[in-house]
Amino acid sequence: FRGNYMKKMIVSLKTPGQTLSDFGKALSKARKGKLKSSHFEVSFDNKKDFDRFVKNISILISIQQLKPNSIYELSKLLDKDQSSLNKLIVFFEDIGVIKVEERKVKGRNVKSPKVEYDRIEFKLDAA
């Protein structure tokens, strides 16, 4: 993370072809040094993952607002099963919307979820 710098995340649902095309355009811009870094876009190519993201967006908000020191602490604050919450954290980490920092506390590995976005926008015209 770059200090307290926050940015927006844009969420869209696209066909695999659209996603590949957009990736190619972004790669071309990156190679030319013209890629904007003020936002991060998550494009889902299937409705199941998109729905899972939307259904659990409150977890991202809770991480952002509560700033838990660990996934265990987050599960207690939200009164959620830690195993189920852990699966959601892995899902969010896999798609790049959170970062999990690992550190040692009293000899134990502790995973702290972090959200670096202060805004989430949905791009509805993508599908």
C-alpha positions in Angstrom: 0.0 0.0 0.0 1.2 3.5 -0.7 0.6 5.1 2.8 -3.0 6.2 3.3 -3.6 6.7 -0.5 -7.0 5.4 -1.3 -8.5 4.8 -4.7 -11.7 3.6 -6.3 -12.5 0.1 -7.4 -14.7 -0.4 -10.5 -16.7 -3.6 -10.7 -18.1 -5.0 -13.9 -19.6 -8.1 -15.4 -18.1 -8.9 -18.9 -17.9 -11.7 -21.3 -14.5 -13.5 -21.4 -13.9 -11.9 -24.8 -14.5 -8.4 -23.4 -12.2 -9.1 -20.5 -9.4 -10.3 -22.7 -9.8 -7.3 -25.0 -9.7 -4.9 -22.1 -6.6 -6.6 -20.7 -4.8 -6.3 -24.1 -5.6 -2.5 -24.2 -4.4 -2.0 -20.6 -1.2 -4.0 -21.3 -0.5 -1.8 -24.3 -1.1 1.4 -22.2 1.2 0.0 -19.5 4.0 -0.6 -22.0 3.7 3.0 -23.2 3.6 4.3 -19.6 0.1 5.7 -20.0 -1.8 3.5 -17.6 -3.8 5.4 -14.9 -3.3 4.2 -11.4 -6.2 6.1 -9.7 -8.5 3.0 -9.9 -8.5 -0.7 -10.1 -11.1 -2.6 -12.1 -12.4 -6.0 -11.3 -14.2 -7.6 -14.2 -16.2 -10.8 -13.6 -16.8 -13.1 -16.5 -19.4 -15.2 -14.8 -22.5 -14.2 -12.9 -21.9 -16.6 -10.0 -18.7 -14.8 -8.9 -20.2 -11.4 -9.5 -23.2 -12.3 -7.3 -20.9 -13.7 -4.6 -19.0 -10.4 -4.6 -22.1 -8.2 -4.4 -23.7 -10.4 -1.7 -20.6 -10.1 0.5 -19.7 -6.4 -0.2 -20.5 -5.7 3.5 -17.4 -7.7 4.5 -15.2 -5.2 2.5 -17.0 -2.3 4.1 -16.5 -3.8 7.6 -12.7 -4.4 6.9 -12.4 -0.8 5.7 -14.3 0.7 8.7 -13.3 -1.6 11.6 -9.6 -2.2 10.5 -9.4 -5.6 12.3 -6.0 -6.9 13.3 -6.8 -10.4 12.2 -9.4 -12.5 10.4 -10.3 -14.0 13.7 -11.0 -10.6 15.2 -13.1 -9.7 12.2 -15.1 -12.9 12.6 -15.8 -12.0 16.3 -16.7 -8.4 15.4 -19.2 -9.5 12.8 -20.4 -12.6 14.7 -19.6 -14.8 11.6 -18.1 -18.3 11.4 -14.4 -17.9 11.0 -14.1 -20.8 8.4 -16.8 -19.3 6.2 -15.3 -15.8 6.5 -11.8 -17.2 5.7 -13.2 -18.6 2.4 -14.6 -15.2 1.5 -11.3 -13.5 2.4 -9.5 -16.0 0.1 -12.0 -15.2 -2.7 -11.5 -11.5 -2.2 -7.8 -11.8 -2.2 -7.8 -14.0 -5.3 -9.7 -11.4 -7.3 -7.4 -8.7 -5.9 -9.9 -6.6 -3.9 -8.1 -7.1 -0.6 -4.6 -7.7 0.6 -3.9 -10.0 3.5 -0.8 -9.2 5.5 0.8 -11.9 7.5 2.8 -11.3 10.7 3.9 -13.0 13.9 2.1 -12.1 17.1 3.3 -14.0 20.2 4.7 -16.8 18.1 1.5 -17.2 16.0 1.0 -16.3 12.4 -1.8 -13.7 12.2 -3.5 -12.7 8.9 -4.8 -9.1 8.7 -7.2 -8.2 5.8 -6.7 -4.8 4.3 -8.9 -2.8 1.8 -7.2 0.0 0.0 -10.3 1.4 -1.7 -12.5 4.2 -0.4 -15.0 3.9 -3.2 -16.6 1.1 -5.2 -18.4 1.9 -8.5 -20.3 -0.6 -10.6 -20.0 -0.3 -14.4 -23.4 -1.6 -15.5 -23.1 -1.1 -19.2 -20.2 -3.6 -19.5 -22.4 -6.7 -19.7 
